[in-house]
């Protein structure tokens, strides 16, 4: 059985210890120090154009899929 309870709990612990939202804590404490300039918890809207496009096959045609968080 798979669930996300453990990951959610870990995120809550990060927020509690860092005293800031999870996304901000990850950016400040992990991504920035490691030089990960193209990594985010939440993809900024102005950077979505940099993502690869996903496709779905429908009626023997490839259709581009919209961004999904």
C-alpha positions as CSV (number, residue, x, y, z in Angstrom):
1,X,0.0,0.0,0.0
2,X,1.4,3.4,-1.0
3,X,0.5,6.8,0.5
4,X,2.1,10.2,0.9
5,X,1.6,10.5,4.7
6,X,5.3,10.1,5.4
7,X,6.4,12.6,2.8
8,X,3.7,15.0,4.1
9,X,4.8,14.6,7.6
10,X,8.4,15.2,6.6
11,X,7.4,18.4,4.9
12,X,5.5,19.6,8.0
13,X,8.6,18.9,10.1
14,X,10.8,20.9,7.7
15,X,8.3,23.8,8.0
16,X,8.2,23.6,11.7
17,X,12.0,23.5,12.2
18,X,12.8,26.1,9.5
19,X,10.0,28.4,10.6
20,X,9.0,29.1,6.9
21,X,7.0,27.4,4.2
22,X,8.3,24.2,2.8
23,X,9.0,25.6,-0.7
24,X,10.9,28.5,0.7
25,X,12.9,26.3,3.1
26,X,13.8,23.9,0.3
27,X,14.9,26.7,-1.9
28,X,17.0,28.4,0.8
29,X,18.4,25.3,2.5
30,X,18.9,22.8,-0.3
31,X,18.6,24.1,-3.8
32,X,20.5,27.3,-3.5
33,X,23.5,26.0,-1.5
34,X,23.8,23.1,-4.1
35,X,23.7,25.5,-7.0
36,X,20.4,23.9,-8.2
37,X,19.2,27.0,-10.2
38,X,16.5,25.1,-12.1
39,X,14.9,23.2,-9.2
40,X,11.7,24.2,-7.4
41,X,9.1,22.6,-5.2
42,X,6.5,24.8,-7.0
43,X,7.3,25.6,-10.6
44,X,7.2,29.4,-11.1
45,X,4.6,30.4,-13.7
46,X,7.1,32.5,-15.6
47,X,9.5,29.5,-15.9
48,X,7.0,26.9,-17.2
49,X,8.2,27.5,-20.8
50,X,11.4,25.8,-19.9
51,X,9.7,22.5,-19.1
52,X,9.6,19.6,-21.5
53,X,6.2,19.0,-23.1
54,X,4.4,15.8,-22.2
55,X,2.2,14.1,-24.8
56,X,-0.7,11.7,-24.9
57,X,-1.7,9.4,-27.7
58,X,-5.3,9.8,-28.8
59,X,-6.8,8.4,-32.0
60,X,-3.3,7.6,-33.3
61,X,-2.2,11.3,-32.8
62,X,0.1,12.8,-30.2
63,X,-1.5,15.6,-28.3
64,X,0.5,18.0,-26.1
65,X,-0.6,17.9,-22.5
66,X,-0.9,21.1,-20.4
67,X,1.3,21.7,-17.3
68,X,0.0,19.9,-14.2
69,X,1.3,20.5,-10.7
